[in-house]
Amino acid sequence: MVEAIPTRSRASRRRWREVVPVVLRWALPLLWVLWASLAWWAEPRESTEAQLDRDLATGQVVDFQRASGWADNGSYWGSRPRPQHATNGGMLVWTVPNGQSRYTFGAPPASDSYLAEPDPSAGAGPSWRDTQLAAISDTGPADSGRAHRIGNAAALLAGVLTVLWLGRLIGGAPPLVGTRWFWFWVGLLPFGVGVLAWTYRELWRPPPVPVPGRGSGWRGFGWLILAAVGISLLVSVARIVFGTTVVPG
């Protein structure tokens, strides 16, 4: 009886080591698909002033803000894009009822602020667009919470995906195709491409034995730089070919 306890414990750990890769093999791609769908939907889409006016005329603008650009603090690939708020910024971001966001450049306000009172001495009142946006500001956001919920859900899924991948990479069995540092750097590729690559090569199609001369950390860092540039170019070309509705950003 004394020896049966550690034996049972070792068997339990062995079963756990066998089950975890199988679960992650399916869970990681599923989480990525869910994240990609929500992130694609919530990603801001570049638009025009004419579209802004049409959305205002049909009552589609539920929230808006002025911005000077996008806040990018070197955050990881799963983070939400956030406009850098600025009262007189050259970019205007608005939300429509389906939870999507649109933005356009070069739509300056007629005054220092959409909420500012017009100067009677100037001899001109606020524009129609200013009036519509001021009305939205007075009544408050109608349904902008949907956009925030979608964006937060996408960020949460990306966080869970990253934690599961890192937990397996650091605490699991040594990888067979590359070193842990190799896969760490590759895993930082945009859109979770590196996590998918690790899942495919280490969980779906692992070699029977460790690959001789496995990829080192320096090689992984090089792949990160080269592949990130290639992905950026591919996305830029796809955006030109298919438009910002299909390839937002």
C-alpha positions in Angstrom: 0.0 0.0 0.0 2.8 2.4 0.7 4.3 2.0 -2.8 0.9 2.2 -4.5 0.5 5.9 -3.7 3.5 7.3 -5.6 2.8 4.8 -8.4 -0.7 6.1 -8.7 0.6 9.7 -8.5 3.1 9.1 -11.4 0.3 7.5 -13.5 -1.9 10.5 -12.9 0.9 12.9 -13.9 1.6 10.8 -17.0 -2.1 10.9 -18.1 -2.1 14.6 -17.5 1.0 15.1 -19.7 -0.8 13.1 -22.4 -4.1 14.9 -22.2 -2.8 18.5 -22.1 -1.3 18.4 -25.7 -4.5 16.9 -27.1 -6.6 19.6 -25.4 -4.3 22.4 -26.6 -4.2 21.0 -30.1 -7.9 21.8 -30.5 -8.3 24.6 -28.0 -5.6 27.0 -29.4 -6.9 27.0 -33.0 -10.5 27.3 -31.7 -9.6 30.3 -29.5 -7.7 31.8 -32.4 -10.7 31.6 -34.7 -13.0 33.1 -32.1 -10.5 35.9 -31.4 -9.9 36.6 -35.2 -13.6 36.9 -35.8 -14.3 39.3 -33.0 -11.1 41.3 -33.7 -11.9 41.6 -37.4 -15.4 42.9 -36.5 -14.1 45.4 -33.9 -11.1 46.6 -35.9 -11.6 50.3 -36.9 -12.3 50.8 -40.6 -11.0 53.9 -42.5 -13.9 55.8 -44.0 -14.7 59.2 -45.5 -16.4 62.4 -44.4 -19.2 61.6 -46.9 -19.8 58.3 -45.0 -19.8 60.2 -41.7 -22.4 62.6 -43.0 -24.6 59.7 -44.3 -24.3 57.9 -40.9 -25.3 61.1 -39.2 -28.2 61.7 -41.5 -29.6 58.1 -40.9 -29.0 58.2 -37.2 -26.2 55.5 -37.3 -23.7 57.4 -35.2 -24.1 56.3 -31.6 -20.8 57.6 -30.3 -17.8 59.7 -31.5 -14.6 61.3 -30.4 -11.8 63.4 -31.8 -8.3 61.9 -31.8 -4.8 62.8 -33.0 -4.1 59.2 -34.0 -3.9 55.8 -32.6 -2.3 55.1 -29.2 0.4 52.5 -29.8 2.6 51.8 -26.9 4.3 48.7 -28.3 1.5 46.5 -27.0 1.2 42.9 -28.2 -0.8 41.6 -31.2 -4.0 40.9 -29.2 -4.5 44.4 -27.8 -7.4 46.7 -28.8 -6.7 49.7 -31.0 -7.3 52.9 -29.0 -7.7 56.4 -30.4 -5.5 59.0 -28.8 -8.1 61.5 -27.6 -7.5 65.2 -28.7 -10.2 67.9 -28.7 -9.0 69.4 -31.9 -7.4 66.3 -33.4 -7.4 65.7 -37.2 -9.1 62.3 -36.9 -12.7 61.6 -36.0 -13.7 58.1 -34.8 -17.4 57.1 -34.6 -19.3 54.0 -33.7 -22.3 52.5 -35.5 -25.1 50.4 -33.9 -23.6 47.0 -35.0 -20.5 47.6 -32.8 -18.1 48.6 -35.6 -16.0 51.7 -35.6 -15.1 54.0 -38.4 -12.6 56.8 -38.7 -11.6 59.5 -41.1 -9.0 62.2 -41.3 -9.3 65.8 -42.3 -12.7 66.6 -40.8 -11.8 69.6 -38.6 -14.4 71.1 -36.3 -15.9 74.5 -37.1 -14.9 75.7 -33.7 -12.4 74.9 -31.0 -14.7 72.1 -29.8 -17.9 70.5 -30.9 -19.3 71.5 -27.5 -18.2 75.1 -27.7 -20.7 77.9 -28.2 -20.5 79.6 -31.7 -19.0 83.1 -31.7 -21.8 85.6 -32.6 -19.3 88.1 -33.9 -18.0 85.6 -36.5 -21.3 85.9 -38.3 -21.7 82.1 -38.8 -23.2 79.4 -36.8 -22.0 75.8 -36.4 -22.2 73.5 -39.4 -24.9 70.8 -39.9 -22.3 68.2 -38.9 -21.3 70.1 -35.8 -25.0 70.4 -34.8 -25.6 66.7 -35.2 -22.5 65.7 -33.3 -23.2 68.2 -30.5 -26.7 66.6 -30.2 -25.1 63.2 -29.8 -22.8 64.6 -27.1 -25.8 66.1 -25.3 -27.8 62.9 -25.2 -24.8 60.6 -24.5 -23.8 57.4 -26.3 -26.7 55.4 -27.4 -25.2 51.9 -27.9 -21.5 52.3 -27.9 -21.2 49.6 -25.2 -21.6 46.9 -27.8 -18.4 47.9 -29.5 -16.6 47.9 -26.2 -17.9 44.5 -25.3 -16.8 43.0 -28.6 -13.4 44.6 -28.3 -13.0 43.4 -24.7 -14.1 39.9 -25.6 -11.4 39.8 -28.4 -8.7 41.1 -26.0 -9.7 38.5 -23.4 -9.6 35.6 -25.9 -6.1 36.8 -27.1 -5.0 36.9 -23.4 -6.2 33.4 -22.7 -4.6 32.1 -25.9 -1.3 33.7 -25.0 -1.3 32.4 -21.4 -2.1 28.8 -22.6 0.6 28.9 -25.2 3.2 30.4 -22.9 2.3 28.0 -20.1 2.8 25.0 -22.4 6.0 26.4 -23.9 7.6 27.2 -20.6 6.2 24.4 -18.3 5.7 21.6 -20.8 8.0 19.2 -22.5 10.9 20.7 -24.5 9.8 21.6 -28.1 11.1 19.4 -30.9 11.4 21.8 -33.8 13.0 24.8 -32.1 14.2 25.8 -28.7 11.9 27.5 -26.2 13.5 30.9 -27.1 13.0 30.2 -30.8 9.3 29.7 -30.3 9.0 32.6 -27.9 10.2 35.0 -30.5 8.2 33.4 -33.3 5.1 33.5 -31.1 5.2 37.3 -31.1 4.3 37.5 -34.8 1.3 39.7 -35.6 -2.2 38.3 -35.6 -1.2 35.2 -33.6 0.5 33.7 -36.6 3.4 32.5 -34.5 1.2 30.8 -32.0 -0.6 28.9 -34.9 2.8 27.9 -36.3 3.9 26.5 -32.9 0.6 24.7 -32.6 1.0 23.1 -36.0 4.7 22.1 -35.8 4.8 21.1 -32.1 1.3 19.7 -31.5 -0.3 18.7 -34.8 2.8 17.7 -36.9 5.6 17.1 -34.4 8.7 15.2 -35.6 9.3 11.8 -33.9 12.6 13.0 -32.5 14.1 16.4 -31.8 15.3 18.1 -35.0 19.1 18.2 -35.2 20.3 21.8 -34.9 17.0 23.0 -33.6 16.1 26.7 -34.2 17.9 28.9 -31.7 16.7 32.1 -30.0 18.6 34.2 -32.5 17.1 32.4 -35.4 13.6 32.9 -33.9 14.3 36.6 -33.5 15.4 36.8 -37.1 12.2 35.0 -38.2 10.2 37.5 -36.1 11.6 40.5 -38.0 11.4 39.0 -41.5 8.0 37.4 -41.1 6.6 40.5 -39.4 7.7 42.6 -42.4 6.3 40.1 -44.8 2.9 40.0 -43.0 2.7 43.8 -42.9 3.3 44.0 -46.7 0.8 41.2 -47.4 -1.9 43.0 -45.3 -1.2 46.3 -47.0 -1.5 44.8 -50.4 -4.7 42.9 -49.4 -6.2 46.2 -48.1 -5.5 47.9 -51.4 -7.0 45.0 -53.4 -10.0 44.2 -51.3 -10.6 47.5 -49.5 -10.8 48.5 -45.8 -14.2 46.8 -45.4 -12.7 43.4 -45.9 -9.2 44.2 -44.5 -9.7 46.8 -41.8 -6.9 48.5 -39.9 
